Amino acid sequence: MNSINKTNEFVFQTYLRRGKAFVRGEGSTLIDEEGKAYTDFLAGIAVCNLGHCHPKITRAIENQAKTLVHVSNLFYTAPQADLAAALVEKSFADRAFFANSGAEANEAAIKLARRYFQSKGNKNRYRIITMEQSFHGRTMATLSATGQDKIKEGFAPLLQGFVHVPFNDIDALRQALDETVCAVMMEPIQGEGGVIPADPSYLAKVRTLCDETGTLLIFDEIQTGMGRCGTLFAHELYGVTPDIMTLAKALANGIPIGAMVATKDAAKGFDFGSHATTFGGTPLATAAALEVVKIISDKDFLEAVNEKGDYFRQKLTELKEKHSMILDVRGRGLLVGMEIDIDKVKDKDAGFFVANCFKKGFIINGIQDKILRFAPPLIIEKTEIDGLVAVLDSLF
Ligand SMILES: Cc1ncc(COP(=O)(O)O)c(C=O)c1O
């Protein structure tokens, strides 16, 4: 049995996979079992931001694997301390809590927001406002926070206390924000929702509303963080800082890790014993993440991300001018979405483009049938962008 048949036989059938097994990756290229090369415009869903098997990350993992992999959070380790210090230095935050995935980082943020008020005796302030079309994870609490009904089907009853309001609608938020709300939780740019950026004036007003009502503001930067949008964290583009931010995905370039960082004040919601996880912040994951933070926070690196992102969106905009089936090109940095009019040409939905790009050696992703999402490694070359754009051009 080959690995495709074995997977189909023995792994839970929760993922619709493409019919190839990958055996190797280097930079922006993935190689399948038959030796065919693919240019990766998905990076493991915005995870391998430095490309596959980046030599410096591989070295950091290798060195740490030979030295110390895990000791638990009952003890101190240098990589965890150094990563926390680096995240604090590079952000608005004063403290970090480490987890193992995006959903867990968001769970930590949800728990922190509730406990922040409950530990002060304010037991009625527990509701969390999130956005329609948002995505915050698949655990019960993060599923409850998520603003997409489809993925909640069959899991009722979900957790109480989550309210969803339309994204980019400040009046809806103002109306929902009463004295029972402990936090507003949102992605500065919705990823799974279709690559939808917050309007700059909206985000500034969200901050103001939170300040006026003493509500905590949580930014889920699990997809948008780590240079993806051309700044280390996407909220820097807006000049608006949250009280709590969650990270995961690209933080260790593929080694599982999640992080919740918070201001000194918000961090007061947790004290000894109030939250924990066995694997959170292992020396292995944090050593890899430390190297990632060093590389991505470099000014020239981020400038190159912006330049390539502008180039990519310009090329896609040129396609839009040529093909009326393209309705919109959007995004920031190298998180790019292209919306297509699926009613216009029969059978040419997102799946059609994903499958045909794959056949031609390009990995892209489709969301909600009508949006193509591109999240290449941030080291992608302009020639590789040109290659994909030419293939897309031929498919309309
Ligand atoms: C914005 C956002 N939050 C949370 C998550 C959940 O992360 P994970 O799959 O690591 O649990 C994702 C994953 O796609 C995400 O994009």
The ligand as an SDF file (V2000), in Angstrom:
LIG
                    3D

 16 16  0  0  0  0  0  0  0  0999 V2000
   -6.9150   33.4050   12.2070 C   0  0  0  0  0  0  0  0  0  0  0  0
   -6.7930   31.9950   12.6870 C   0  0  0  0  0  0  0  0  0  0  0  0
   -7.0010   31.7270   13.9870 N   0  0  0  0  0  0  0  0  0  0  0  0
   -6.9000   30.4790   14.4780 C   0  0  0  0  0  0  0  0  0  0  0  0
   -6.5760   29.4190   13.6630 C   0  0  0  0  0  0  0  0  0  0  0  0
   -6.4830   28.0360   14.2330 C   0  0  0  0  0  0  0  0  0  0  0  0
   -5.1590   27.6300   14.2690 O   0  0  0  0  0  0  0  0  0  0  0  0
   -4.8110   26.0640   14.4370 P   0  0  0  0  0  0  0  0  0  0  0  0
   -5.2790   25.3800   13.2090 O   0  0  0  0  0  0  0  0  0  0  0  0
   -3.3130   26.0290   14.6120 O   0  0  0  0  0  0  0  0  0  0  0  0
   -5.5190   25.5790   15.6690 O   0  0  0  0  0  0  0  0  0  0  0  0
   -6.3530   29.6580   12.2910 C   0  0  0  0  0  0  0  0  0  0  0  0
   -6.0570   28.5440   11.3810 C   0  0  0  0  0  0  0  0  0  0  0  0
   -6.2550   28.6130   10.1900 O   0  0  0  0  0  0  0  0  0  0  0  0
   -6.4660   30.9690   11.8010 C   0  0  0  0  0  0  0  0  0  0  0  0
   -6.2720   31.2560   10.4990 O   0  0  0  0  0  0  0  0  0  0  0  0
  1  2  1  0
  2  3  1  0
  2 15  2  0
  3  4  2  0
  4  5  1  0
  5  6  1  0
  5 12  2  0
  6  7  1  0
  7  8  1  0
  8  9  2  0
  8 10  1  0
  8 11  1  0
 12 13  1  0
 12 15  1  0
 13 14  2  0
 15 16  1  0
M  END
$$$$
